[in-house]
Every structure is written in structure tokens, then in C-alpha cells.
């Protein structure tokens, strides 16, 4: 089931992925398929609430440790089976508006990808995970496969 959102909220589309996900390049294609399969939210739950609920994972995943207040974006790449997987992580703190928190974290992850790729815009990057800590910071993980 797909949920259609206003253009300003389009960056929020992702499936309800449970549990912290540690980056394992050999499992990334499966994770991308989950992300592209559409939303699986409890009946009637607003999309944004589902994003933020899914970000509450308990233990901070390793990919989220790559960013900090001093460096709110990071990017790296890994190769597997003839493909290169470019990962970007972004962090946002002290933003109260939920939609702005999510879009800013994802934009910072895209900026990290743009830096590693040497391209001004990163089309096709897919959000595959989020992490929210107890202090209100939100982390986003995006991947681009080439």
C-alpha cells in the first residue's frame, strides 16, 4: 500500500523497518527492496509519526556513530558483487518540527553523498534507516548504488 504525501513531505516515504540496522553491504539490496516496497504502518497511523516511531531503536547503530555535532554529515562506500554502495549519514539536533527534523537529517546525508561523489545533486539516494536518540537528535542513513 502506498501513501501519497504532499511534495513537502515526499522525503518521508519508507517502510516501517524494525530494529537497528548495522550496515552490511551484502544485505543492502534486501534493505533497499524493503524500503521500496512501500509503507507498512499500523492502520490510521500518520506517516510522520511512523518515521519517528521507527527511529526509536534502542542501541545506537554503528553508522550513526559516523556523524556528530561537529560533523553532522558523513559518507563512505563499499563494493560488493560488482556494485558500489555509497552510504550517507546525516544528523539533526535541536529542531522541534518533526517534518523539518526528518528532511534536514536526510538532506545532510545527501550532502555527504554529494561530497564523496563530487556531484552537486544526488538523485536516486534511498533512505534505508533512521535512529533517534533520547536527547532528540535524529540520524538518517541513505544509500545510492552504482
N, C-alpha and C positions, 0 to 999 in steps of 0.2 A: 504494500500500500504506500503510495506517495502522497506526501503532504505538500501542497503548493503554498509558498510563502511570498509575501511582498518582496520586491527586489532588494530592499534594505536588509532583509533577513535571510537572503538566499545562501549566505555562507554557513548557515546553521544546519544544513541538511547532513545528517549522519545517522547511522543505525545506533540503537542502544547497545553499546558494547560493554560487557560486564568485566570487571576486574582490571587491575593494572596490566598493561601490556608492555613487556620488555621487547625492544627491537631485536628481532631475529630475522635476518634478511631472507632466510629460507621459508619463513611463514608470512612474509609481507604480501605476496599475491593473494593469499587467502584472506588476509585482513582487508585488502583493497576490495575484494569481492563482497565482503561483509558490509563495507562502507557504501558500496554502490547498490546494494540490494534494497535499500530504502529503509524507512523508519519502522521500528518495531517498538512502539510506545504503549503503555497502558491506555486503555480506552479513555478518551477525553483529556489526556494529559497534554498541556501545551508543549510545543516543540522546544521552546527555550528552556522550560523547566526540565525537560528530559535531558537536554545537553548538560545542564548544571548538575542534575542528579547523577548522571553518568560519570561526571568528573570526580565525584567523591569516591575515591578508590582505596583509601587507607594508606598503604605504603607508597611512598613516592617512587615512581619508576625511574630507571637509570637515565632514560632520555631526558626527563625533566631536570635532572641534575646538571645537564649541559648548559643551562641558562641560569642567570642570576640577575639581581637588581642592577649590577654594574654592566652586565652584558645580557640584555633582555631578548636576544635572538642568537641562534646557533644553527649551523648546518654541517652535514657530513655526508659522505657517500660510501656505499658498499656495492660490490659486484657479486652477482650470483647467476649461474646458468646463462651467461651471455648478455645479461641485462645489468644496467647500473641503476641503483636505487639511491635517489637523492632525498635525504631527510632534512626537514627544517623544524626547529622548535622555537616557540615564542612564549613570552611571559608578559602578563599584565598584572599590575598591583594597584590598589587604591582607586579603582574605578567601580563605582556602585551600580551603574546602569547595567543590567545583565546582558543585553544585546551588544552594547558597546564593549563590555569585557570580552565576550567571545570573539567578536570581529577584530578587536585590537590584538588579542593573542594570536589569532590566525594570520593577521596582516604582518605581525613581527616574524612569524615563522616563514611567511612568503618572502619577506625581506632577507632573511637568512639564506633562503634558497637562491634568490636573485644574486646575492653576493658570491656564492660558491659557483654559480653557473655563469656569472659575468653577463647576465641579461637583466634589462630594466624591469621586465614584467615576467611573471611566471604563470603561464596558462597551463591548466591541467593538474595542478597540485591538489591532492586529495587529503582532506582531514581524516586521520585514522585513529586519533586518540586525544583525550583531554585529561588533565589532572588538576584538581582544586585542593589547595592546602587549607589548614584550619585558620590561617590568617587572612584568607580571602583572595590570595593570589590564584590566577588561573593560567595554566600552561596548555599549549596546543601543539600537536605533532602532525605535520603534513608530510606527504611523500609524493615524489614525481619519479616515474620510471621511464628510462630511455634505453 
